[in-house]
Amino acid sequence: MRKIKEDFEIQNLGEPKIPSPLTVGYFKSDNERVLCDISIDLRKALPSRPLKSMSLEVAGPRHMIYFEPQKVKAAVVSCGGLCPGINDVIRALVMELHFRYGVRNIIGVKYGLQGLIPRYGHDFLELTPDVVKDIQDLGGSILSSSRGNQDISEMVDALERMNINLFFVIGGDGTMQAAQLITAEIARRKLKIGVIGIPKTIDNDLVLIQKSFGFDTVGGRQDDPVRPRGSQGRPHGHRPRQTDGAPVRPHCRIGGPRPGRCEFRTDPRRALRPGRG
């Protein structure tokens, strides 16, 4: 597998000078960091590598922010395969931006990254608290989705043309790679657009995160068809099937209300491929 250089630095658009509208007592500093790997083997590398290169910024609100919330225009897109919890994420984003930060201009990009390409002719969806208040009870994504590569330059053209300041991208490994390319093009043009990636996968095959949203729900739902077939498959030497071209391995739970529960997970070493959602 190709070795990927680790780069955990979060790019800044500039010096934050706007006081946060949040009234909380748990603001975080950019200097607060946690190690990305807490294994004992890491101790061997500590003397020879800069600690900052092996750690992540602690998530949480900052006391000073870059954009003035009342003037911000935010966009949200969901890409790739559907996953339980996408609507919950969209709802949480809209509610947080609207009620806690005071952002009033939020749009949903329909049908994945296709929604940023004019020739597809997809409309945008205005996202307000009234629109999203009950969507957590709906399956799929109210923004729909799509797969496949889109032209990076055209997508950044659209973000610039629509005066987008914050771009929230919900997707899997392929979508996160696209978000990186979009970020690089934004930086090349010296635009002031923040890109925020929100990992999403039912396969739980994204590196550096222990679990993505939706995985437990999918595991629970596939429990019923899997359990009664377990005894039938063993005498005949049947093995788990492949999902999305990636080999799967059982992820079993022997505790809880349903002992012996078995879920299947794809192997992240084989499932990370460019261009997939």
N, C-alpha and C positions, 0 to 999 in steps of 0.2 A: 504494500500500500504506500502511496506517495506520502512522504512526511510533510506535514503542514507546519509552517512556522507559527509559533504562538505569539499573538499580539493582542493583549488585553486592554490596551489604551483606548479610552473613549474620547473621540475627537470633540473639541469645543468649537463653537461658531464664533466665539469672542468672549470678552470679559462680561460676566453677568453683573448687571447694575440695577436690575429691577427687584425691589423687595417682594418676596413671595406673598401672595394673598392668603396663604394657609395660616391658620392659628393653631399650631400644634407645638408640642414640646419635644419633638424627636427629630429635628433637622439633622441631616448628616453632612459631613465634610468630605470633600473630594480626596482628602488624605486618609480617610478610614478605608482600610483594605483587608481582605481575607485571602488566605492561601487558596489557590485553585485545586491543590492536591494536598491532602492531609496525611498521606501514607508515610510510613517510616522511611521508605526509600528516598523520599524527597530530602531528608536531612543530609544525604551525601552531596546533593547538588547545591545546598544553601550557601556554602562558603565561596563557590565559584561563579554563581549566577546572581545578577541583581535581584533583590527581593521583589522589586516592583514588577519585574517581568514575569513573576510567578504568582501574582496575586490579582484580585479583582476589586474594583471599587464597590463599597457597600451600597446597596440599593436604598433609596429613601428620598424624601423631599429635601431640597436645598434651600437655605435661607435666602439666597439671591438667585434670580433666574434671568435668562437672556431676553426672552420675548415679553412684550407687554400684553397680558392675556386678552384685554378687550379688543386688541387689534389683530389677534392671531386668527389664521385660517388653517384648520386641521383637516386632514384627509385620512380615511381608514380603508384598507383593502384586505380581503381574505383570498388566499390563493391555494391551488393544489386540491388534494382530496379533502372531503368533508371530515369533520372530527367533532365529537361531542364537546360542547362548551364554547364553540366559536361565538354564538350569539351572546353568551354570558360575558365574553371578553369585550365584544362590541358595546354591549350595554354598560359595562363598568367603565370603559373609556369615555363614553359620552357623558355619563353621570358625573364622573370625576372632573372632566374638563369643564362641564357646564356649571355645576353647583359649587365646586371647591376652588376652581381657578378662574371662573368667570368667562370662559371661552364660549362665545355664542355662535361662531361660524364653523360648523363641522359638517363635512360631506362624506358620503360613502361612495367609494369607487366600485361600480358594478362589474361582475364577471372577471374578477381577478385583474391582472395587469393589462388585460385587453382593454379594460375601461379607460386606460390612459392613451390608447391609440385611436386617433380620430376616425380612421377608416372603418372601424367596427361599429361606430354609431351608437355606443351604449350611453344611456343617460346616467347622471349622477343622482344620488339619493341624499336629500337633506336629513341629517341625523339630529333629532332633538329629543329631550326627555320623553315627550309624548309618543314619539315614534318607537323608541326602544324600551319603554317601561315594562312590557310584558314579553319581550322576545326570548327571554331565558326559557320559556316553556315551548319554544318552537325548535324543531330539528333543523339540521343543515346550517345555512348562513343566509341571513336576510339580504346580504350583498351578492349572493351566488358566488360562483368561482369559475376558474378555468385553469388549464395546464398549458405548458409550452413556453418557449422563449419569445420575448418581445424585444424590439429595438430599444436599447438603453437610451440613446440620444433622443428618440421620440418621446419616451416616457418622461425624461427630465424636461424636455420642451414643454410638455403638458403641465408639469408641476410649476414651472416658471410662468407659463401663460396664465394659470389659474391663481397665481400669487399664494401658493401653498407654503406655509411656514413649518408645519409639523406633518410628517408622513408616517403613519403607523402601518406596518406590514405584518400581517398574520400568515404564517406559512411554515413549511418544513425546510429540509436542508437545501433543496433547489431554490426555494423562495428566498432563503437567507443569503444564498450566494448572489441572487439577483439584487437584493437590497444592498449588498456590498458594492456591486458594480454601479448601482444608482448613486450610492454615496460617493464613490470615487469620481463619477462624472460631475456631481454637484460640486465637489471640492475643486475639480479642474476648472470649472466655470466661475469659481469663487462666489457661489450663491449662498444665501443664508437660509438653508432648509435643513431641519433636523430630521433624520431618518431613524425610526425606532423599530427594531425587529422583535416580534413576539413569537417564540418558537411554538409550533403546532405539529403534532404527529401522533397518529394512533399506534405507530410501530415502536415508539420510544427509541428511535435510532439516532437522535441528535447527541453529539458529543458535548461534554462539559455540563450537561444538566442531568440530574438523576431521573427526573420524570417530567413529562410534559402533560398539560391538561388534556383530559379526554381518555388517557390510557386506561385508567381504572374502570371507567364506564364500559369501554369496549371489552376489557377483560372479563368483566362481570357478565356481559350479555353473551359472550361466546362460551361461557361456562356450561350452559344447558345443553347445547348440541354436542359439546366435546365429551362430557362425562359419560353418557350412555354408550358412546362408541369406543371408549377406552378398552373395555374388556373384549370387544369384537375384534379390535385391531391387533392386539398382542399376539394371539396364536398364529396369525398370518404374517407377522413381521412388518406390519404397516408402519410407516414413519410419517411425521408431520409434513404436510405439503408446503411448498414454497409460496410466499406471498409477495407480489410485486417484483418477482425476479430475485428476491433475496431469501437465503435459507433461513428458516425459523428454528427457534429452540424453545423448549418448554420453560415457562416461568411459573413455578408452582407455589402455592401457599398451603401450608399444612395447619395453619391456625385459623381462628375466626369462626364465624357462624357456619361456614360450609367447608369442613376439612377436606383436604385432598384436592382443592381447586387448582386447576391447571390452565395457564394462559400461554399464548405463544407470542414470542417476540422475534423480530427480525434481527439478524446479526449486523450491528452498525458498521462493521468493517467491510461488509459487502453491499450495504444498502445506500451508502452515500454516493450518489451519482449526480452530476450536473444536469440541470434542466428539469428535474422532477420537483413537484410541489411539496 
